[in-house]
Amino acid sequence: MSDPLIAVAAVRTWLKDFIVGLDICPFAGGPLRGGRVRIAVSQAADLEAAIADLLREAERLDEDPEVETTLLLVPDLFPDFGDFLDATALAIEVFQVSGYEGVYQIVAFHPEFCFEGAEPDDPANATNRSPIVLWHLLREASVDRAVEGHPDVHGIPERNAALLRELDR
């Protein structure tokens, strides 16, 4: 397995410098600074075990309302982005049948992330590119509150794309 300490350190740096530092997600800074972001590392060797780890992380969120969100790193699986998207779709289905629909949201991050219809080398893809393959597990209620309190939530992706394309120059 990849060294979990190195994986966690890489993700913490990415969160601090990229996601929060560039304001890619205007909602991430508070929970990160407040220590309300859990970073866990899955040691799963296959898809079934990885989804089981994701379900366990949802249970941990159920048990600890102080934790706002969880990033589950999956460093040893899914080197292929397409396979990871398929795994994410299956994880979402499992969450639906497990009673987590409307409770938690799963967002996929991958080093090779590419938005549908985008060119692979478009810098805008970096908004969902992470140093380690991971699933971001968000509380739906927190997402709803954040969206309601933001003056232009629909402008965030466009702003990020423009910023990342400008920085790429």
C-alpha positions as CSV (number, residue, x, y, z in Angstrom):
1,M,0.0,0.0,0.0
2,S,1.0,3.6,-0.6
3,D,2.2,5.3,2.6
4,P,-1.0,6.7,4.2
5,L,0.9,9.5,6.0
6,I,2.3,10.7,2.7
7,A,-1.1,10.5,1.1
8,V,-2.8,12.4,3.9
9,A,-0.1,15.1,3.9
10,A,-0.4,15.5,0.1
11,V,-4.2,16.0,0.4
12,R,-3.9,18.4,3.3
13,T,-1.4,20.5,1.3
14,W,-3.8,20.4,-1.7
15,L,-6.7,21.4,0.4
16,K,-4.9,24.3,2.1
17,D,-3.0,25.7,-0.9
18,F,-5.3,24.9,-3.8
19,I,-8.9,24.3,-2.7
20,V,-8.9,27.0,0.0
21,G,-5.9,29.0,-1.1
22,L,-7.3,29.7,-4.5
23,D,-10.9,29.7,-3.2
24,I,-11.8,26.9,-5.5
25,C,-14.4,25.9,-3.0
26,P,-15.6,29.0,-1.1
27,F,-17.2,26.6,1.5
28,A,-14.1,24.6,2.4
29,G,-12.0,27.1,4.5
30,G,-14.2,27.3,7.6
31,P,-14.5,23.5,8.1
32,L,-10.8,23.0,7.3
33,R,-9.6,25.7,9.7
34,G,-12.1,24.5,12.3
35,G,-10.8,21.0,12.3
36,R,-14.1,19.7,11.0
37,V,-12.7,17.8,8.0
38,R,-11.8,14.1,8.5
39,I,-9.3,12.6,6.2
40,A,-9.3,8.8,6.2
41,V,-7.3,6.3,4.1
42,S,-8.9,3.2,2.7
43,Q,-6.7,0.2,2.5
44,A,-9.2,-1.6,0.3
45,A,-7.9,-4.0,-2.2
46,D,-11.1,-4.1,-4.3
47,L,-14.2,-2.1,-5.1
48,E,-16.4,-3.9,-2.6
49,A,-14.1,-3.2,0.3
50,A,-13.7,0.5,-0.8
51,I,-17.5,1.0,-0.9
52,A,-17.7,-0.7,2.5
53,D,-15.1,1.8,3.8
54,L,-17.1,4.7,2.4
55,L,-20.2,3.4,4.2
56,R,-18.2,3.2,7.4
57,E,-17.2,6.8,6.9
58,A,-20.9,7.7,6.6
59,E,-21.6,5.9,9.8
60,R,-18.8,7.9,11.5
61,L,-20.4,11.1,10.3
62,D,-23.7,9.9,11.7
63,E,-22.0,9.4,15.0
64,D,-20.0,12.7,15.1
65,P,-22.0,15.8,14.1
66,E,-18.9,18.0,14.8
67,V,-17.2,16.6,11.7
68,E,-18.5,18.5,8.7
69,T,-17.1,16.3,5.9
70,T,-14.9,13.4,5.2
71,L,-12.4,12.8,2.5
72,L,-11.8,9.0,1.9
73,L,-8.5,8.5,0.1
74,V,-8.3,5.4,-2.0
75,P,-4.7,5.5,-3.0
76,D,-4.3,1.9,-4.2
77,L,-7.3,1.5,-6.4
78,F,-8.7,3.1,-9.6
79,P,-5.6,4.4,-11.4
80,D,-7.9,4.6,-14.4
81,F,-10.3,7.6,-14.3
82,G,-13.1,5.8,-16.2
83,D,-13.0,2.9,-13.7
84,F,-13.2,5.4,-10.9
85,L,-16.3,7.0,-12.4
86,D,-17.9,3.6,-12.7
87,A,-17.0,2.9,-9.0
88,T,-18.4,6.2,-8.0
89,A,-21.7,5.6,-9.7
90,L,-21.9,2.2,-8.0
91,A,-21.1,3.8,-4.6
92,I,-23.9,6.4,-5.1
93,E,-26.3,3.5,-5.9
94,V,-25.2,1.7,-2.7
95,F,-25.7,4.9,-0.7
96,Q,-29.2,5.3,-2.1
97,V,-30.3,1.8,-1.2
98,S,-28.6,2.1,2.2
99,G,-30.8,5.1,3.2
100,Y,-28.2,7.8,2.7
101,E,-29.8,9.5,-0.3
102,G,-30.5,13.1,0.8
103,V,-28.2,12.7,3.8
104,Y,-24.8,12.5,2.2
105,Q,-23.4,13.5,-1.2
106,I,-20.4,11.8,-2.8
107,V,-18.1,13.9,-5.0
108,A,-15.3,12.2,-7.0
109,F,-11.7,13.6,-7.2
110,H,-9.0,11.9,-9.2
111,P,-5.6,13.0,-10.5
112,E,-6.8,12.5,-14.1
113,F,-10.3,14.0,-13.6
114,C,-11.9,15.3,-16.8
115,F,-15.3,16.8,-17.0
116,E,-17.7,15.3,-19.6
117,G,-17.2,17.1,-22.9
118,A,-13.9,18.8,-21.8
119,E,-10.5,18.3,-23.4
120,P,-8.2,16.3,-21.0
121,D,-5.7,19.2,-21.0
122,D,-8.2,21.9,-20.1
123,P,-6.9,23.5,-16.9
124,A,-10.5,23.8,-15.7
125,N,-10.4,20.0,-15.0
126,A,-8.1,20.8,-12.1
127,T,-11.1,21.8,-9.9
128,N,-11.7,18.0,-9.4
129,R,-8.2,16.8,-9.7
130,S,-6.6,15.7,-6.5
131,P,-3.1,14.4,-5.7
132,I,-4.7,11.1,-4.5
133,V,-7.9,9.3,-5.7
134,L,-10.6,10.2,-3.2
135,W,-14.2,10.4,-2.5
136,H,-15.5,13.5,-0.7
137,L,-18.5,12.7,1.5
138,L,-20.5,15.8,2.3
139,R,-23.5,16.3,4.5
140,E,-26.4,17.4,2.3
141,A,-27.7,19.7,5.0
142,S,-24.4,21.5,5.1
143,V,-24.4,21.8,1.3
144,D,-27.9,23.3,1.4
145,R,-26.9,25.9,4.0
146,A,-23.8,26.9,2.2
147,V,-25.6,27.2,-1.2
148,E,-28.4,29.3,0.4
149,G,-25.8,31.7,1.9
150,H,-23.7,32.2,-1.2
151,P,-24.5,35.2,-3.4
152,D,-23.6,33.5,-6.7
153,V,-23.3,29.7,-6.3
154,H,-23.9,29.1,-10.0
155,G,-21.0,31.4,-10.9
156,I,-18.4,29.3,-8.9
157,P,-17.6,26.8,-11.7
158,E,-17.2,29.5,-14.3
159,R,-15.0,31.6,-12.0
160,N,-12.8,28.6,-11.3
161,A,-12.5,27.7,-14.9
162,A,-11.4,31.2,-15.8
163,L,-9.0,31.4,-12.9
164,L,-7.4,28.1,-13.7
165,R,-7.1,28.8,-17.4
166,E,-5.5,32.2,-16.6
167,L,-3.0,30.6,-14.1
168,D,-2.2,28.0,-16.8
169,R,-0.9,30.7,-19.1
